[in-house]
Amino acid sequence: MSTALAPAPRRSRAPRHAAPRAAAASSVRSSAIATAAAAFNRGFQRGVQARYDAAETTPDNRRHWSAAGWLSPDAEASPDVRRTLRARARYEVANNSYARGIVLTLANDMVGTGPALQVRLPDDPELCAAIERDFETWSQAIGLPEKLRTVRMARAQDGEAFALFVVNPRVPFDAVALDLQLVEADRVCGAYDAADEDPQHVDGIRYDRFGNPLFYRVLNHHPGSPWGLGEREDSAIEYPASAVAHLFREDRPGQHRGVPELTPALPLFAQLRRYTLAVLSAAESAADFAAVLYTDMPPETAADVKPLETIALERNLVTTLPEGWKMGQLDAKQPASNYAEFKREILNEIARCLNIPFNVAAGNSSGYNYASGRLDHQVYFRSLRVEQDFTERRLLDPLFRRWLREWSLYNNRPLDAAKVPFVWYWDGQEHVDPNKEARAQAVRLANLTTTLSAEYAKQGKDWEAEVRQIAKERALLKALDLPQPGADPGDTLDDESANSNED
C-alpha cells in the first residue's frame, strides 16, 4: 500500500530588484499621504472649503450659526441646560393659555380614559376575563389613567418622566399592593460634590458598557422643596433599573436624558406674548386720550393754555374752546393690521414641534373644510398611535407583568407572566363624517380586508366583549318579539348625506 504525498508548495523567487522597487513605492505612498494630510490640515486652518452652501461660513450667516456646536448629546443637554429649559417650559405652561391648552389636549387625546387590557389565552376564557376585570379594578384604584396623563404632560414640559414600581400597602385592592409612583425629573440627579467623570454615569443614572441602565439615583425630596433645600447629598436612594420606567424621546443616538418637547417653541411663545402686549398697549394708549387741543396760530396770538393739562368732559356736553385752539381726536391704530394672521402663523409653528395641527392647538376650526381637517387629523392620530405604542413598551408592559406575578401568587394560579399574551386598547378617535366611515367599514368587512378585532380596536373596544353583548341583545330582542337590527348598516344610510361634505 503506497501513500501519495502532496507536492511541496513551490516558492516563487522574486527578482533581485523587487525589494528596492517595493521600498521606493512605499516611500512614494507615504509621501503622498503626508502631503494630503498636510493639505487637509491647512484647509482646516484656512476654513472649510466645501461644496455644501450650508457648510460655508460667510459674513451673512456667521451670526446665525454662531450657537451651532458639536457637543455630544449628554454634554449638549447638560444638567444646567435641562434645568433651565424645564423651568422656562413650566413657566409657559403655567402662564400661557395656549401652552397649557396644547399640553392638556395632547395628554387627553393620547391617554383618553385610559388603556383597556385584553388577555389572549384561548384555552381559558374565564381566566382571561378574571384577569381583565381585576386589572381594571386595580388600575382605577391607583388612578392609572390620571398618572398616564401626568406622564405625558411631564414629557412635553420637562422632557422626561420617571415612574417607580413600588409596594403600597394602602392600595385599595386586596390582591395586589403594586403602585406606580411618579417622580419628577429634578429628583433624578447625580451627586453634588464633584463632576462625575465616569462616562457610564449620566446625571444620576448608572449604565453598563452596553448602555443598559443599572441604577437610578433618586433624591428623597425635590431639590426645590423646603425639605430638599440644603439636603445632604447622600439623602438619596438607588433604585434598580427593573423598578424604574424612564420615558423620554431619544432625539440623538447616545442621548440618556430628555429635554422638554416644547423647547423649540419657547422663543415663539415669548414672541406671541410680546406682540399681544404691544397691540394691547397701543390700543390702551390711544384710548386713554379722548381728544387733544392743538393750534396753528403763533403762540403770542393764541389764548394761553397750560401744556399737558387735562380737562374732564361730561357726556352730551356742549362746550367752547380757548381762542385759537382746535380739538382733535386720536386714531386708535394697532401696530400692525395683520395681528390675527401673525397669531395664526406663530401658533401653527408652535404646534408643529408636537405634531399637533393648528385647529387642535388653537381650539378653532373655523378656517377648515372637511378635506383639510381630515388630512391634518390623520397625521395627528398617527402620531398619537406612536405615542401610545411607546408608552405600552416603556411603561404598561412591564407594569402589567409585575402586576400579573403578584395576582397569580395571591390567587394561587401558576402563570408565567412573561409568556401570557395580551394587548392594549385605547379610546378610539371619532370620525369627522360617521356616515362615510360606516360605509367604508361595511365595505372592508365585506371584501375581507379587515376584521372585527381591527375595527373594534379603532374604537378602543374589545371585540369579543362587544360581540357577546350583541348576541345577548339580539337574543333578548328575539325573546321579546322585537325587530332585529339591519344586517347591512350601509343600506340604512341615505345617499344624500353620504355624498355631502366632499370638499
Secondary structure, DSSP 8 states (H G I E B T S, - for coil): ---------------TTHHHHHHHHHHHHHHHHHHHHHHHHHHHHH----S-GGG---TTTTTTTTT-----HHHHT-HHHHHHHHHHHHHHHHH-HHHHHHHHHHHHHHHTT--EEEE--TT-HHHHHHHHHHHHHHHHHHTHHHHHHHHHHHHHHTSEEEEEEEE-TT-S-SS--EEEEEE-GGGB---SSS----TTEETTEEE-TTS-EEEEEEESS-TTSTTTTT--TT-EEEEEGGGEEEEE---STT--S---TTGGGHHHHHHHHHHHHHHHHHHHHHHH-S-EEE--S-TTTS----TT------TT------TT-EEE------S-TTHHHHHHHHHHHHHHTTT--HHHHHT--TT--HHHHHHHHHHHHHHHHHHHHHHIIIIIHHHHHHHHHHHHHHTT----TTT--EEEE------S-HHHHHHHHHHHHHTTSS-HHHHHHHTT--HHHHHHHHHHHHHHHHHTT-----S-GGGGS-HHHHTS---
